[in-house]
Amino acid sequence: MDNLTNASTPYRVASVDVYRGFVMLLMMAEILSFSSVSEALPGNTFWSFMDTQQSHVEWTWLVLHDMIQPSFTFLVGVVLPYSLESRKNKGASFGSLMRHTITRSFILIFLGIFLRSMYASQTNFTFEDTLTQIGLGYTFLVLIGFGSQRIQIISLIVILVGYWLAFALYPLPGADFDYAAAGVTADWEHNLTGFAAHWNKNTNLAWEFDKWFLNLFPRKAPFTNNGGGYSTLSFIPTLGTMILGLLAGNALHSSTSPKEKINFFIKMGIALLVVGAVLHFTGINPIIKRIWTPAWTIFSGGICFLLLAFFYSIVDVADKKKWSYFLMVIGANSIAAYVMADAGFRSLIRKSLFIHLGKNFDKILGDAYATLISGGITLFILWLILNWMYKKKIFIKI
């Protein structure tokens, strides 16, 4: 990621790295396995809550863990104005910028596929991974980024309304629909009814597309459904999330006062939350992260704006940076952190701990808290690696 410097001030916009570090920490902290603690302590309200927040919802609505991907995606848009300005200032032409953009897109796509293929017997061609989704939309984001803010807003509206309409026009399952082949049941408790049923799991437009698209690639068996309901076409509304980030980046990069920027972030955040909630509760469009519905783009985008307002006001405006160093280290090397969390490094380090510290070292607080001990030490070791990279100014960039 390119260094972020405000147009009127020489310092780095540290809040962006801190925000990114926060969401990456949520991803890396999965190794703490709150679910294991909750299972070992049935009836414990606190650990039940923590388990819920470290999981993903089955279909509609959201918990904290569901905000990892939209936040990471949103921040791609936030940094784009800085990245484009930096490269233009270095004399990059439009052609060279686009070559770099397309190259970055393919790297993100292939890295996502590579990580999803770890420990598989053959390449797992799947395109719903966070990095792959960003890669599929990134070139379009850069092209939109060259346009005026009016064009950016129009692009956002066209993407969200068009994607909503495409799902709405796709026919609902008939009486002879083979639910078993789609990996769902007609009476699944999370199925929506009425008009909202157009966004049910594995009976929608994106599922139909993947039955064709994913079978163009070599597979062990023909693709029939994604167990989680995720889909390739989600990159289209995911692009909408990046555009929301781009709008936030425009404001952050502008010459307006910090107070005006914070007010803009808060007002945008509240407005998007209201619009998304209205779409969800009226049944016009449900909030579903797994297929990235337009309502999800809008609602999660509102949360992203508010989180950006929070981190920006404290870290950059109030200049309270000491507390955020732990997160800064992670966010400044987010790609490295992502790969560490997703490529088996966590498991490798954890297994090494049992080799060197003994099979029961994690039982010091009792069996129930074992994953907190082993996971916590593993997480700290990963942070120490990132901290070493940070101090040595080693940053993995794409």
C-alpha positions as CSV (number, residue, x, y, z in Angstrom):
1,M,0.0,0.0,0.0
2,D,1.3,3.5,-0.8
3,N,2.1,5.9,2.0
4,L,-0.9,8.1,2.9
5,T,-0.2,11.7,3.2
6,N,-2.7,14.5,3.3
7,A,-2.7,17.0,0.5
8,S,-2.2,19.9,3.0
9,T,-0.1,18.2,5.7
10,P,3.1,16.1,5.5
11,Y,2.1,13.4,8.0
12,R,0.8,9.9,7.3
13,V,-2.9,9.3,7.9
14,A,-2.2,6.9,10.7
15,S,-5.9,6.2,11.4
16,V,-6.2,4.3,8.1
17,D,-3.5,1.9,9.2
18,V,-5.0,1.6,12.7
19,Y,-8.5,0.9,11.3
20,R,-7.0,-1.7,9.0
21,G,-5.0,-3.2,11.9
22,F,-8.2,-3.4,13.9
23,V,-10.0,-5.5,11.3
24,M,-7.0,-7.7,10.6
25,L,-6.6,-8.3,14.3
26,L,-10.2,-9.6,14.3
27,M,-9.3,-12.0,11.6
28,M,-6.0,-13.1,13.1
29,A,-7.7,-13.6,16.5
30,E,-9.8,-16.4,15.2
31,I,-7.1,-18.6,16.6
32,L,-8.3,-17.8,20.1
33,S,-11.4,-19.9,19.3
34,F,-14.0,-18.3,21.6
35,S,-16.3,-21.1,20.4
36,S,-14.2,-23.7,22.2
37,V,-14.3,-21.6,25.4
38,S,-18.1,-21.2,25.1
39,E,-18.6,-24.9,24.5
40,A,-16.5,-25.7,27.6
41,L,-18.5,-23.3,29.7
42,P,-22.2,-23.9,28.7
43,G,-24.5,-21.2,30.0
44,N,-21.8,-18.6,30.3
45,T,-23.4,-15.5,28.8
46,F,-20.1,-13.6,28.2
47,W,-18.4,-16.3,26.3
48,S,-21.5,-17.1,24.4
49,F,-21.6,-13.5,23.3
50,M,-17.9,-13.6,22.4
51,D,-18.4,-16.7,20.4
52,T,-21.3,-15.1,18.4
53,Q,-19.2,-12.1,17.6
54,Q,-16.3,-14.2,16.3
55,S,-18.6,-16.2,14.0
56,H,-20.6,-15.2,10.9
57,V,-24.4,-15.0,10.8
58,E,-26.1,-17.8,9.0
59,W,-27.8,-15.5,6.5
60,T,-29.4,-12.1,7.3
61,W,-28.1,-9.3,9.5
62,L,-24.6,-9.2,11.0
63,V,-22.2,-9.5,13.9
64,L,-18.8,-7.9,14.5
65,H,-16.9,-10.6,12.5
66,D,-19.0,-9.9,9.5
67,M,-17.4,-6.4,9.3
68,I,-13.9,-7.7,8.6
69,Q,-14.3,-8.0,4.8
70,P,-16.3,-4.8,4.1
71,S,-13.9,-2.8,6.3
72,F,-10.8,-4.2,4.5
73,T,-12.6,-3.6,1.1
74,F,-13.8,-0.1,2.1
75,L,-10.2,0.9,3.0
76,V,-9.0,-0.1,-0.5
77,G,-11.2,2.8,-1.8
78,V,-10.1,5.2,1.0
79,V,-6.4,5.0,0.0
80,L,-7.0,5.2,-3.8
81,P,-6.9,9.0,-4.1
82,Y,-3.6,9.1,-2.3
83,S,-2.2,6.2,-4.4
84,L,-3.3,7.9,-7.7
85,E,-1.9,11.3,-6.7
86,S,1.4,9.7,-5.6
87,R,1.9,7.9,-8.9
88,K,0.9,10.9,-11.0
89,N,3.4,13.1,-9.1
90,K,6.1,10.6,-10.0
91,G,5.2,11.1,-13.7
92,A,3.1,8.0,-14.3
93,S,1.0,8.1,-17.4
94,F,-2.5,6.8,-17.7
95,G,-1.3,3.8,-19.6
96,S,1.4,2.9,-17.0
97,L,-1.2,3.4,-14.2
98,M,-3.6,1.0,-15.8
99,R,-0.9,-1.6,-16.5
100,H,0.0,-1.4,-12.8
101,T,-3.7,-1.6,-11.8
102,I,-4.4,-4.6,-14.0
103,T,-1.3,-6.4,-12.7
104,R,-2.3,-5.7,-9.1
105,S,-5.8,-7.0,-9.9
106,F,-4.5,-10.3,-11.2
107,I,-2.1,-10.7,-8.3
108,L,-4.9,-10.2,-5.8
109,I,-7.1,-12.8,-7.7
110,F,-4.3,-15.4,-7.9
111,L,-3.2,-14.8,-4.3
112,G,-6.8,-15.4,-3.2
113,I,-7.0,-18.6,-5.2
114,F,-3.6,-19.7,-3.9
115,L,-4.6,-19.3,-0.3
116,R,-7.9,-21.1,-0.8
117,S,-6.0,-24.0,-2.4
118,M,-3.6,-24.5,0.5
119,Y,-3.5,-28.2,1.4
120,A,-5.9,-29.1,-1.4
121,S,-5.0,-31.8,-4.0
122,Q,-5.5,-29.4,-6.9
123,T,-6.1,-25.7,-7.5
124,N,-9.4,-24.6,-5.9
125,F,-10.8,-22.2,-8.4
126,T,-13.1,-20.1,-6.2
127,F,-13.6,-16.4,-6.4
128,E,-15.5,-15.4,-3.3
129,D,-12.3,-14.9,-1.2
130,T,-11.8,-11.4,0.1
131,L,-8.6,-10.8,-2.0
132,T,-10.1,-12.3,-5.1
133,Q,-13.3,-10.2,-4.8
134,I,-11.2,-7.0,-4.4
135,G,-9.0,-8.1,-7.4
136,L,-12.0,-8.6,-9.6
137,G,-13.3,-5.1,-9.0
138,Y,-10.1,-3.2,-8.5
139,T,-9.5,-2.2,-12.1
140,F,-13.0,-0.9,-12.4
141,L,-12.5,1.1,-9.1
142,V,-9.4,2.8,-10.5
143,L,-11.2,3.7,-13.7
144,I,-14.1,5.2,-11.7
145,G,-11.5,6.9,-9.5
146,F,-10.3,8.9,-12.5
147,G,-13.8,10.4,-12.9
148,S,-15.4,13.3,-11.0
149,Q,-17.2,12.7,-7.7
150,R,-20.5,13.0,-9.6
151,I,-19.5,10.2,-11.9
152,Q,-18.4,8.1,-8.8
153,I,-21.8,8.6,-7.1
154,I,-23.7,7.8,-10.3
155,S,-21.5,4.6,-10.8
156,L,-22.4,3.6,-7.2
157,I,-26.1,4.0,-7.8
158,V,-26.1,2.2,-11.1
159,I,-24.1,-0.7,-9.6
160,L,-26.4,-1.1,-6.6
161,V,-29.7,-0.5,-8.4
162,G,-28.7,-2.7,-11.3
163,Y,-27.6,-5.6,-9.1
164,W,-30.8,-5.3,-7.1
165,L,-32.9,-5.4,-10.2
166,A,-31.0,-8.4,-11.6
167,F,-31.8,-10.5,-8.5
168,A,-35.4,-9.2,-8.3
169,L,-36.1,-10.3,-11.9
170,Y,-34.6,-13.8,-11.5
171,P,-37.5,-16.2,-11.0
172,L,-38.1,-17.8,-7.7
173,P,-37.8,-21.6,-7.3
174,G,-40.7,-23.6,-8.8
175,A,-42.6,-26.5,-7.3
176,D,-40.1,-29.0,-8.9
177,F,-37.0,-27.2,-7.8
178,D,-34.2,-29.6,-6.6
179,Y,-33.3,-28.1,-3.3
180,A,-30.9,-31.0,-2.4
181,A,-28.8,-30.2,-5.5
182,A,-28.6,-26.6,-4.3
183,G,-27.4,-27.6,-0.8
184,V,-30.4,-26.1,0.9
185,T,-33.9,-27.2,2.0
186,A,-37.2,-25.6,1.2
187,D,-38.0,-25.2,4.9
188,W,-34.5,-23.9,6.0
189,E,-35.2,-21.6,9.0
190,H,-33.3,-18.7,7.4
191,N,-35.2,-18.7,4.2
192,L,-36.9,-15.4,3.4
193,T,-40.5,-15.2,2.2
194,G,-42.3,-12.9,-0.2
195,F,-40.3,-10.5,-2.4
196,A,-37.2,-10.9,-0.2
197,A,-37.1,-14.6,-1.2
198,H,-35.2,-13.5,-4.4
199,W,-32.1,-13.3,-2.1
200,N,-32.4,-16.7,-0.5
201,K,-29.4,-19.0,-0.3
202,N,-28.4,-20.9,-3.5
203,T,-31.6,-20.2,-5.3
204,N,-30.6,-16.8,-6.6
205,L,-29.0,-15.3,-9.7
206,A,-25.5,-15.4,-8.4
207,W,-25.8,-19.1,-7.6
208,E,-27.1,-19.8,-11.2
209,F,-24.1,-17.9,-12.6
210,D,-21.6,-19.9,-10.6
211,K,-23.1,-23.2,-11.7
212,W,-22.0,-22.2,-15.2
213,F,-18.9,-20.1,-14.5
214,L,-17.1,-22.3,-11.9
215,N,-17.6,-25.4,-14.0
216,L,-15.4,-23.8,-16.7
217,F,-12.4,-24.6,-14.5
218,P,-11.0,-28.1,-13.7
219,R,-12.6,-29.5,-10.6
220,K,-12.8,-32.9,-8.8
221,A,-16.6,-32.9,-9.3
222,P,-19.0,-30.5,-11.0
223,F,-19.9,-27.4,-8.9
224,T,-23.5,-27.4,-7.7
225,N,-23.4,-25.0,-4.8
226,N,-21.3,-23.2,-2.3
227,G,-22.0,-24.5,1.2
228,G,-22.0,-21.0,2.7
229,G,-24.0,-19.4,-0.2
230,Y,-21.1,-17.2,-1.3
231,S,-20.8,-16.3,-4.9
232,T,-18.4,-14.9,-7.5
233,L,-20.8,-12.1,-8.6
234,S,-20.6,-10.5,-5.2
235,F,-17.6,-8.6,-6.6
236,I,-20.0,-6.3,-8.3
237,P,-21.7,-4.9,-5.1
238,T,-18.3,-5.2,-3.4
239,L,-17.1,-2.7,-5.9
240,G,-19.9,-0.5,-4.5
241,T,-18.2,-0.8,-1.0
242,M,-14.9,0.3,-2.6
243,I,-16.6,3.3,-4.2
244,L,-18.0,4.3,-0.8
245,G,-14.4,4.1,0.5
246,L,-13.3,6.2,-2.5
247,L,-15.9,8.9,-1.5
248,A,-14.5,8.8,2.0
249,G,-11.0,9.0,0.7
250,N,-11.9,12.0,-1.4
251,A,-13.1,13.8,1.7
252,L,-10.1,12.7,3.8
253,H,-7.7,13.9,1.0
254,S,-9.5,17.2,0.6
255,S,-8.4,20.6,2.1
256,T,-11.4,20.8,4.4
257,S,-10.9,21.0,8.1
258,P,-10.6,17.9,10.3
259,K,-13.9,18.8,12.0
260,E,-15.7,19.0,8.6
261,K,-14.3,15.7,7.6
262,I,-15.5,14.0,10.8
263,N,-18.9,15.6,10.4
264,F,-19.1,14.3,6.9
265,F,-18.1,10.7,7.9
266,I,-20.7,10.7,10.7
267,K,-23.5,12.1,8.6
268,M,-22.7,9.7,5.8
269,G,-22.5,6.8,8.2
270,I,-25.9,7.5,9.9
271,A,-27.6,8.1,6.5
272,L,-26.3,4.8,5.1
273,L,-27.3,2.9,8.2
274,V,-30.9,4.4,7.9
275,V,-31.2,3.6,4.2
276,G,-29.8,0.1,4.6
277,A,-32.1,-0.6,7.6
278,V,-35.2,0.7,5.7
279,L,-34.4,-1.6,2.7
280,H,-34.0,-4.6,5.0
281,F,-37.0,-4.2,7.3
282,T,-39.4,-3.3,4.4
283,G,-38.4,-6.4,2.5
284,I,-37.2,-4.4,-0.5
285,N,-33.7,-5.8,-0.1
286,P,-32.4,-7.9,2.9
287,I,-29.0,-7.2,4.6
288,I,-27.0,-10.3,3.6
289,K,-23.2,-10.3,3.7
290,R,-22.7,-13.7,2.1
291,I,-24.1,-12.6,-1.2
292,W,-23.3,-8.9,-0.6
293,T,-26.8,-7.5,-1.3
294,P,-27.0,-3.8,-2.1
295,A,-28.6,-3.3,1.3
296,W,-25.5,-4.9,2.9
297,T,-23.2,-2.6,0.8
298,I,-25.1,0.4,2.1
299,F,-25.5,-0.7,5.8
300,S,-22.0,-2.0,6.2
301,G,-20.7,1.0,4.4
302,G,-22.4,3.2,7.1
303,I,-20.6,1.3,9.8
304,C,-17.3,1.7,7.9
305,F,-17.8,5.5,7.7
306,L,-18.5,5.7,11.5
307,L,-15.4,3.5,12.3
308,L,-13.3,5.7,10.1
309,A,-14.7,8.8,11.9
310,F,-13.8,7.2,15.2
311,F,-10.2,6.2,14.3
312,Y,-9.5,9.5,12.4
313,S,-10.8,11.7,15.3
314,I,-8.7,9.9,17.9
315,V,-5.6,9.0,16.1
316,D,-5.0,11.8,13.6
317,V,-7.0,14.7,15.0
318,A,-6.5,14.2,18.7
319,D,-3.1,12.8,18.0
320,K,-3.5,9.9,20.4
321,K,-1.2,7.5,18.7
322,K,0.6,5.7,21.5
323,W,-2.4,3.4,22.3
324,S,-2.8,2.4,18.7
325,Y,0.8,1.2,18.0
326,F,-0.2,-2.4,18.4
327,L,-2.9,-2.0,15.7
328,M,-0.7,0.3,13.5
329,V,2.0,-2.5,13.2
330,I,-0.6,-4.9,11.9
331,G,-2.4,-2.5,9.6
332,A,0.8,-1.1,8.0
333,N,1.6,-4.7,6.8
334,S,-1.9,-5.9,6.1
335,I,-1.1,-8.2,3.2
336,A,1.5,-9.9,5.3
337,A,-0.9,-10.2,8.2
338,Y,-3.6,-11.5,5.9
339,V,-1.3,-14.2,4.5
340,M,-0.1,-15.2,8.0
341,A,-3.7,-15.6,9.2
342,D,-4.9,-17.4,6.1
343,A,-2.0,-19.6,5.0
344,G,-1.5,-21.9,7.9
345,F,1.2,-19.9,9.8
346,R,-1.0,-19.6,12.8
347,S,-1.4,-23.4,13.0
348,L,2.3,-24.0,12.4
349,I,3.4,-21.7,15.2
350,R,0.7,-23.2,17.5
351,K,1.9,-26.7,16.9
352,S,5.5,-25.6,17.6
353,L,4.4,-24.3,21.0
354,F,3.2,-27.8,22.0
355,I,6.5,-29.3,20.8
356,H,8.6,-26.9,22.8
357,L,6.4,-26.1,25.8
358,G,4.8,-29.5,26.4
359,K,1.4,-30.9,25.6
360,N,-0.4,-29.3,28.5
361,F,1.2,-25.9,28.7
362,D,-2.1,-24.3,27.6
363,K,-4.0,-25.8,30.6
364,I,-2.5,-23.4,33.1
365,L,-6.0,-21.7,33.6
366,G,-7.9,-25.0,33.1
367,D,-9.1,-26.9,30.1
368,A,-11.8,-24.3,29.2
369,Y,-9.4,-21.6,28.5
370,A,-6.7,-23.6,26.7
371,T,-7.3,-22.0,23.3
372,L,-6.9,-18.5,24.8
373,I,-3.5,-19.5,26.1
374,S,-2.1,-21.2,23.0
375,G,-3.9,-18.8,20.7
376,G,-2.9,-15.7,22.6
377,I,0.8,-16.7,22.6
378,T,0.6,-17.5,18.8
379,L,-1.1,-14.2,18.1
380,F,1.7,-12.4,20.1
381,I,4.4,-14.2,18.1
382,L,2.7,-13.2,14.8
383,W,2.6,-9.6,16.1
384,L,6.3,-9.7,17.0
385,I,7.1,-10.7,13.4
386,L,5.0,-7.9,12.1
387,N,6.6,-5.5,14.6
388,W,10.1,-6.5,13.4
389,M,9.0,-5.9,9.8
390,Y,7.6,-2.5,10.8
391,K,10.8,-1.4,12.6
392,K,12.9,-2.6,9.7
393,K,10.6,-0.8,7.3
394,I,9.7,-4.0,5.5
395,F,6.3,-3.6,3.9
396,I,4.7,-6.2,1.6
397,K,3.0,-4.3,-1.2
398,I,1.0,-5.4,-4.2
